[in-house]
Structure formats: structure tokens, C-alpha cells
């Protein structure tokens, strides 16, 4: 089992760059021991470079490796140099280090670079889909002593992440399966829940939402916790830009898997769950009906308050 979360310095640009250059080396039949002396590196340093674990990457080194590997295509070379520059730049989420716990910054970085997300949420909508009111209610419950400033920062982080869904250039594609319990369990109040259900039903066209109802039981055979499959697209030759990653979230911590066998198991689980879920149209209808139920509950609560109030002053 591969846990890339063990080293949060393994950023996606480094991994993409290392993967490309490793494939180029293997493609012309060179070993680590053949190339390392030409770079005046040790074989272990080149291995770390290819694994995306090099603490620093210089453009000059990338250009030298391109020459060694006979990478002459100007677009490919420019892309590799661009990855080298990205790996040393500061990412927007680093400004939120004060509210990002553990190695969640790694997930935010992967999420920001992914082309497609396949997400299963049996518990609650992830931060990528939470309204501000819902996010506020969640964080106030999880961090009961949170001060207003930190709460505002946490909500701002979620809002920044959500820009992936609506950006004008290449918005991320998302397939979301959410369990019925995630929209039935009250977070905040009925008004908050109604707005959250409407939000899920009205996400942009690059996001598909399907609901797994109680009646579906456990289609994968056992209860499945929340997970996300992150795909990073392919180049013009159909090669993956970076290995697919499975992110598993739990109360005790996060896990990142990229071994093909592990990824395959989660793809299969996602496919089974998806087949058991409502289709897109029925899911939208379900979410809107659930929103109306919460709205009726809210009106009912308000009418009860109006009836009771005069009696208190008799």
C-alpha cells in the first residue's frame, strides 16, 4: 500500500515531472546508474527526483535531462520546464496554513491539479460542495471553541476550493455520489439543510450528483467510508500526466493510495455504488423534494412559535 501522504513535500508538479523524465529514461534504455554520473548526481538523488521527492528542482537540471534523453519537442520541453517552475512556486493554499490541519494541504494541492474527481460521501457533503451556512455549522460543531476569525478563515478556504467548479478555463469535472443520510442528517437547522439540498441540486453542468438511498443498502457488500478518486488527465499520446490517487478520509487521519491494485479496488467499489444510486434526474428530484421537506419543517416550527408566544404572557 502506497501512502503518499507520508511526505507532504511530494507536490503534484514534482511527481508529474519525475514521472515524465523517468519514462523518457526508460524509453531509451538508460539505467539510473547511467544517467546519474552525467548529472554529477548519485543514483539515489536521481531516484528521488523521479519520485517527486527532490527538495528543490532547477530548470537547468531539467534542460540537461532533456538533452540526455533526446527530448526535442519544443512543447514537451516547455511543459517540463513549466512543471519545474511550478514545483518551486508558492501555491494559494499555503496562505491558509493556519487553518489546514495535518497533511490536508497535500489533498488541496492534488485536488487543484486534478482533471476529474469521483467522490463518494456517505456522511456529509465535502467542503467542495458546502454552502457557507452549512460549512459554518459544521465547523462550529467540530471546533466548539473556535473564534470568529478562524471560523471565517476556514469558510474562506472552502470557498476558494469551490472556485475549481466554476473557473472559466477548464473547470474540474466531478462525479459525486452522496448517501441519503448525508442530506437527511440535520446540520445547523432546517433552513440550512434546505439551502444545502438546493445547492447540491443546482451545481454546474461539469458536476454530476447521484443519491444513494437507504433502500440501496450496502451495494459494495460492506459499509464504505468517504473516498475520492483523483485523475489528472493524459497527454497527447494518451499517457497519464500523473498516477491516479485515491484519498480516504477518516476521523483518525487521511490516507493516500496510488498503487494500481488499490486504485482498481476503489474504482470497482465506486462503479458498484454508482449503479445502485439514483440516476441524475431522479437525484435532482430527490434533493429538491428533500429541500421542500426542510422548508415545510421550518415553516411548521415558526408557526408553533407564533402560537405559543401569546400564551406565555397571559
N, C-alpha and C positions, 0 to 999 in steps of 0.2 A: 504494500500500500504506500503510495507516494503522498506525502503531506507537504505541499509547497508552502503552507502557512508557517512552517518552522523557520523560514528565513524570509522575513518581510522585505529584505533588500532585493529580492528577485522580482524586479518590476517587469511588466509585460514587454516594453521595448527591448530590454536586455534579453529576455527569453526569445523574442522574435528574431532579433539579430543573431544570437547564438545559434538558433535552430537553422537559419538560412545558411550561415557560414559553415556549420558542421555538415549540412547536406552537400554543400559545394565541395568541401574537402573530400568527403567520402565518394562523391561523384567522379572525382579524378583519381581515386585510389590512393590517397595520401593518408598516412597514419599521424597521430598526434606527434610521435617522435620524429617524423619527417619535417613537420611544419614548425614546431617549437623553436629549433635552433635558428631557423631563418628569421624569426621574430626576436631572437635573443631572449626567449622565454623558456620556462620549464614546461614540460608536458602537462604537469598538474595545473599550471596557470592557464594554459590554452583550454584545458578541460573545463575549468571553472568559467572561463569566458564563454564557451559554447553552452554551458548550462545556465547562463544568465546570472551567474553569481559573482561576477567581477565587480569589485567595489568602484572602479572607475573605467570608463571607456573613452579612448581618444579617437578622434576622426582619423588621425594619421595612421593608427593601427588598423582601422577598418579599410582604409585605402590600400595599405600594404597587403592585407589578406586578399583583397580583391585582385591585386596584381598576381599574387601567388596562385590563386585559384582560377586565373584567366576569366574573371567576371568582367566582360567588356561592355555589356548592355548599359548605356547611359542611365536609363530609367531605373534599372535594378540597383546600380551603384548609388544613384541619388537617393533611392529609397533606403538603402542600408545606412548611408551617411545620415539621413534624416532620423532613423531609429537611434543611431549613436548620439545624436544631439538631444533627442527626447529623453534618453536614459539619464542625462545629466541635468536636465531642466527641473524646475520646481513645479509640481502639479498643484492644481487648485485645491484639492482636498487636504494638502499639507497645512493649509491655513486653519484647518479645523482639528489640529492635533489635540487641542484642549478638550474636545468632546468625543473623539474617536477612541474607543477602548480596545485593548488587546491588539490583534493584528487585523482589525476590520479595515484599516487603510488599504491593505492588500486587496480585499474584495472590492472596495470602491474603485481602485485602480483597474482591476480586471473588468469590472462592470462598465467602466468608462470607455474601455477599448474594445469591448465585445461587439460583434455584429448581430448576434441573436442570443436571447435568453429564453430558456424553457424552465419555468418556475412552478413548483407545487407548494402551496401553503395550506396546511390542514388546520392552522391555528388562528392566524390573523393576516390581513394584507401586509406585505412587506413595506418598508419605508418608501419604496419607489412608487407606491400606489396610495399612500395615506393622504387624506385631506389634512389641512393644518389643525383642525379641531380634533380629529381622531389622533393625530400624532401627539398633540398636547396632552390629551387624556392618557395615552399610553405611557408617555414619559413621566407624567406626574405620578402615575401609579407605580412605575418601576423604580423611580428615584423620588421617594416621598419627601426628602429633604432638599430637593433641587431648588436653586434660587432662580428668580425670573430671568437673569442674564444668561445662565447656562441653558435654561429651557428654550429661550429664543434662539440660541446658537444651534441647538440640536434640531430644532424645526427648520432653521435655515439650511443646515446640511442636507436634510431630506429634500427640501425644495430644490437645492442645487442639483442633487442627483436626478430629480424628476425632469430636468431640462433635457436629458437624454431622449425622452419620449417625444419631445416637441421641437427639437432643434431643426432648422431649415435644411441643413446639409446632412444627409444620411442618418435620419433618426433611427435609433436602435429598434430592431424587431423583437417583440416579446410574445411568447405564448404562456399565458398564466392559467393554471388550474387552481381554483380555490375551493376549499371544502365549505359545505353549508354552515357548519358550526362557526366558521370564521366571520360570517355575516349575521349569524343569529346571536352570538355572544355579545352582550351589551358592553361596549366600551364608552365611557362618558355618560351619555343619556340618549333617549330615543331620537332627539333632533340630530345629534352627532352621527348616529347609526344610519339614519335616513339619508343624510348628505353623503356618507361614505358609500352606501349602496348605489346611489345615483351616480357618484363619481366612477365607480367600477363599471357601471353600465354604459358610461359615455366616454370611455377612454378613446384616444385617437385610433385611426384605422390600422396603424402599424402594431397595435396591441390586440391580441385575441384573448378573450376571457371565457373560461368554461367553469361551470359549477359542478362539483361532485356532491351529490345529495346524500342524506343519511341512508336512503334506500339502497344505494350502491354498495354499502358495506365496506369491506376491505378488498378491493379488486386485485391488489398485488399479493393477497394471501395473508399478509401481516400488516399491522399499522405502520405507515411510513411517515417519518418526520419531515419537516420542511427541507427542501433542497432546491438548488438551481443548477442548471447545466449551461455553461457559458461557451459559446462558439465564437471564433474570431475570424471566420471567413477564409477564403482561399485566394491565391494569386492567379495570374492569367494562365498558369499551367495546371491549375486545379490543386495545388499543394496548400495544405493548411498553413496559415500565417503563424499560428501558434497552436500548441496542443489544447484540445478541449479540456475544460476544468469543471469538476463537479464541486459545488460549495454546499457543505452541510452545516446547518446552524443548530446549535443546541444551547441549553442553559449553562452547560459546563464549559463551553468554548466552541470554536469553529474548526472545521476540517476541510482541507482542500485535496481533492483526488484528481490525478491526471493519468494514471496507468490505464491503458486501453481496456483491460478486463473490468476494472471498476467503473469506468465511464460507460461501458456497454451494459452493465447491470442496471445502472440508473436510467439509461436511455430506455431499456426494456420496461422498467418499472413505470417510467413516465408514459410510455405508449399504452400500457395496460390501464393505467389510471385515466388517461385521456379517452380511451374507448368507452369507459364506464361513465364518464361525465356527460352532462347535458351538452347539446350542440350549442353553437354560438348564439343563435337566435333564441333558443329556449333559455339559455343562461341569462341573456339580457332581460328577457321577460321575467325570469325568476328574481333577478336583482331589483328590478323596478317594482315588482309586487311586494317584495320584502321591504323596500323603502316606504311604500304606501302603508304597510302594516305598522311600521315605526311611526309614521306621521299620524296615523289614527290613534296609536297609543299615546302620543304626545298630546293630541287634542283632548283625549279622554282624561289624561292626568290634569290638564289645565281646567277642564270643566268641573272635575271633582274639587279642585282647589276653590273655584268660584262658589260652589255650593256650600262648602264647609266654612268659608270665611265669615259670612254673616252670623252663623251660629255661635262663633267664638265671642261675639260682642253682645249677645243677648243678656 
